[in-house]
Amino acid sequence: QVSVGESGSIAIGNDGLGWMWGLGNSTCYSIPVRTIFSPIQWPIPFSTFGNETDESNYITATGKTGLSWLQAEASALGGIALRSDRKIYTWGQNNNGSIGINSTSAGDFRYVPQVILPQSTFNFVAAGGDYGSRTRYHAIGTDGILYSWGNNFAGTLGVGDSTNRFAPVAANITSSFVFVAGGPFCTAGITTA
């Protein structure tokens, strides 16, 4: 699987390892570097972190955790990923609450992937928005509920208004979702009914 964002790309190999390259500034990748000219292996995080910029806090999928990446989506200001334990992680710049950590600070960067809704499990993730302050993320729970957060320009979160959300909220649709895609100014999904 490959995803191309505003400033970089993410790929997941058949072995479940994640790779990334492109403009690796603090808004794009889960490592604090500037530009990545060739693919590098993507870290899988421990369950807790100390110093976010300390590489000793990273662990890869090769043997130590037994975990792998299933899906990842690059955005303009970061990314979202689904891990084999069905947990979702976000990282990057927190414009309009796009990381989903219930913070409103645009200067709030996360170099290390942050687990979102740790009590829930998910089947699918998507990124939407354009460069700048309109980044948003979507995730479909294993129960089919669509969650969205970040910038809600023109109602792109599907929650019935245009107010930005700083933590995931369920869409105002009772159908069970199986797919969601986010564009610059719209969101589309497929349901089972």
C-alpha positions, -999 to 999 in steps of 0.1 A, spaced: 0 0 0 13 35 -9 -1 69 2 11 102 -11 7 134 10 13 170 4 50 167 14 59 131 15 50 94 9 43 64 31 43 28 20 37 -5 37 54 -37 24 40 -72 23 60 -78 55 40 -51 74 69 -28 77 63 9 70 85 31 49 85 68 42 103 94 22 100 130 10 101 163 28 106 150 63 100 181 83 84 179 118 49 180 103 52 149 81 69 120 97 73 104 131 110 113 132 124 148 137 144 151 104 142 175 75 144 157 41 145 120 34 158 112 -1 154 75 0 129 52 19 136 46 55 120 21 78 91 35 98 91 30 135 64 12 155 60 29 189 61 14 224 28 17 243 43 47 262 69 72 255 93 94 274 113 119 253 95 120 219 127 128 200 148 100 215 152 72 189 156 47 217 118 50 222 112 35 187 108 -2 180 104 -18 146 82 -46 135 110 -71 131 105 -95 159 103 -75 191 66 -65 192 50 -90 168 31 -61 154 29 -47 119 13 -19 100 -19 -27 80 -27 7 65 -13 42 65 -24 76 50 -2 106 45 -17 140 49 -5 176 44 7 179 80 13 144 92 -3 110 90 -25 83 104 -19 45 105 -37 13 115 -16 -13 133 -22 -51 133 -37 -49 169 -64 -27 152 -52 5 171 -48 37 152 -20 63 155 -16 98 143 14 122 142 25 155 128 13 191 134 -19 196 154 -36 223 133 -73 225 142 -69 194 164 -60 171 136 -39 148 157 -70 140 178 -54 144 212 -80 169 224 -56 199 220 -61 230 200 -25 242 197 -13 244 161 23 245 175 17 212 191 39 188 171 40 150 177 71 133 163 60 100 178 27 83 167 0 89 193 -26 62 199 -61 75 194 -92 61 211 -71 33 227 -102 15 240 -115 10 205 -105 -11 175 -106 -1 138 -107 -15 103 -98 15 81 -82 49 82 -82 79 58 -67 114 57 -82 145 41 -77 183 38 -53 205 20 -19 221 29 -21 243 58 -48 243 85 -74 220 69 -60 186 79 -85 160 92 -86 123 98 -112 96 96 -113 60 110 -139 33 108 -143 12 139 -147 -26 138 -183 -19 146 -187 2 114 -189 36 132 -172 64 113 -151 87 135 -136 120 123 -116 148 138 -96 179 128 -107 207 105 -144 207 97 -144 231 68 -177 229 49 -189 200 72 -162 176 60 -163 156 93 -199 146 87 -211 156 122 -238 180 112 -220 213 116 -187 230 106 -171 232 140 -135 218 142 -131 187 165 -100 182 186 -108 145 194 -126 119 174 -164 121 171 -189 97 155 -205 108 122 -242 116 123 -250 85 102 -265 53 115 -253 31 86 -223 8 90 -192 21 71 -168 -1 52 -148 26 34 -141 64 37 -120 88 16 -111 124 23 -104 150 -4 -93 186 0 -129 199 6 -151 168 8 -154 134 23 -171 103 9 -179 69 24 -194 35 15 -218 18 39 -233 -17 40 -268 -4 36 
